[in-house]
Amino acid sequence: MATTIEQVYDYLKAQGLQPENREFGIFFRYQMFNFIILDYKDDPLFFRIVMPGIMDVDENNRMDVLEACNKITGEMKIVKAFINDNENSSDVWLSTEQLLDQDPGFDDIIPRSLNTLLAAHREFGSIIDA
């Protein structure tokens, strides 16, 4: 039987999304945004889609961004908003996480997760712009 990540890759390919296998999982674009489905080899029933780099963070906007992340995480179902700090930059990432059944229905899970992340992106923008 195919692994979870292999099933996800096959699903995305069948949808015409041109997934790319990467070291960390699967990268693809949907509605002009980047997405990553992370590969948790040690936990095949944990499913996480990430929408990386939706906004750059610096010392001037960090507090506003943290407040927006807190609001998104607290008010939206299954969405986490967080600052991803690395040695060269900081930016905001959104993610959805779910525990899968033994036979997950990706034709339901993936579109719902992507639409949830797109809605969170819009909401994040409206909070920051307010």
C-alpha positions in Angstrom: 0.0 0.0 0.0 1.2 3.5 -0.8 2.3 5.8 2.0 0.2 8.8 3.0 2.6 11.2 1.2 2.5 9.0 -2.0 -1.3 9.0 -1.9 -1.3 12.8 -1.5 1.1 13.2 -4.4 -1.0 11.1 -6.6 -4.2 13.0 -5.6 -2.5 16.4 -6.3 -1.2 15.1 -9.7 -4.7 13.8 -10.7 -6.0 17.3 -9.9 -3.5 18.9 -12.2 -1.7 20.8 -9.5 1.9 19.7 -10.6 3.2 18.6 -7.2 7.0 18.5 -6.6 8.6 16.1 -4.2 11.0 17.9 -1.9 13.1 16.8 1.0 10.5 18.0 3.5 7.4 16.8 1.6 5.4 18.0 -1.4 5.4 21.6 -2.8 2.7 22.8 -5.1 0.9 26.0 -6.2 -2.9 26.5 -5.9 -4.7 29.7 -6.9 -1.4 31.5 -7.3 -0.2 30.7 -3.8 2.5 28.3 -2.6 1.6 25.3 -0.4 3.6 22.6 1.3 2.3 19.2 2.6 4.9 18.1 5.1 5.9 14.5 5.2 5.8 13.1 8.8 7.3 9.7 8.1 7.1 8.7 11.8 3.4 9.6 12.0 1.6 8.8 8.7 -1.8 9.7 10.2 -0.8 13.3 10.9 -1.6 15.6 8.0 -0.4 19.1 7.7 -0.7 21.6 4.9 1.3 24.8 5.2 0.9 28.1 3.3 4.3 29.7 3.8 5.6 33.2 3.6 2.3 35.2 3.4 3.9 38.3 4.9 7.4 39.4 5.9 8.0 40.3 9.5 10.4 42.8 10.9 10.9 44.8 14.1 8.4 47.5 12.8 5.4 45.1 12.3 6.2 42.2 14.6 3.7 43.1 17.4 0.9 43.7 14.9 1.7 40.4 13.1 1.7 38.5 16.5 -1.7 40.0 17.3 -3.1 39.0 13.9 -1.6 35.5 14.3 -3.2 35.1 17.7 -6.6 36.3 16.4 -6.5 33.8 13.4 -5.4 30.9 15.6 -8.0 31.6 18.2 -11.0 32.3 16.0 -10.6 30.0 12.9 -11.2 26.3 13.0 -8.1 24.1 12.3 -5.9 27.0 11.4 -2.6 28.0 13.0 -0.9 31.3 12.1 2.7 31.7 13.3 5.9 33.5 12.6 8.6 31.4 11.0 11.9 32.8 12.1 15.1 31.6 10.4 18.6 33.0 10.3 18.0 35.3 7.4 14.4 36.4 7.7 11.0 36.1 9.4 7.7 35.6 7.8 4.1 34.4 8.5 3.0 30.9 7.8 -0.5 29.5 8.0 -1.2 25.8 8.5 -4.0 23.3 8.9 -3.5 20.0 10.8 -5.6 16.9 11.0 -5.4 13.4 12.2 -6.3 11.0 9.4 -8.3 7.8 9.4 -6.7 4.7 8.0 -8.3 5.3 4.7 -8.5 9.1 4.3 -10.6 10.8 1.7 -8.2 13.3 0.2 -10.8 14.5 -2.3 -12.6 16.0 0.7 -9.7 16.8 3.1 -7.4 18.6 0.7 -9.9 21.0 -1.0 -11.4 21.9 2.4 -7.9 22.5 3.9 -6.8 24.7 1.0 -10.0 26.7 1.1 -9.6 27.2 4.8 -6.1 28.4 4.4 -7.2 30.8 1.6 -9.9 32.2 3.9 -7.3 32.6 6.7 -5.0 34.5 4.4 -7.8 36.9 3.5 -8.7 37.3 7.2 -5.1 37.9 8.1 -4.9 40.6 5.5 -8.0 42.3 6.7 -6.7 42.3 10.3 -3.4 43.7 9.3 -5.0 46.4 7.1 -7.5 47.5 9.8 
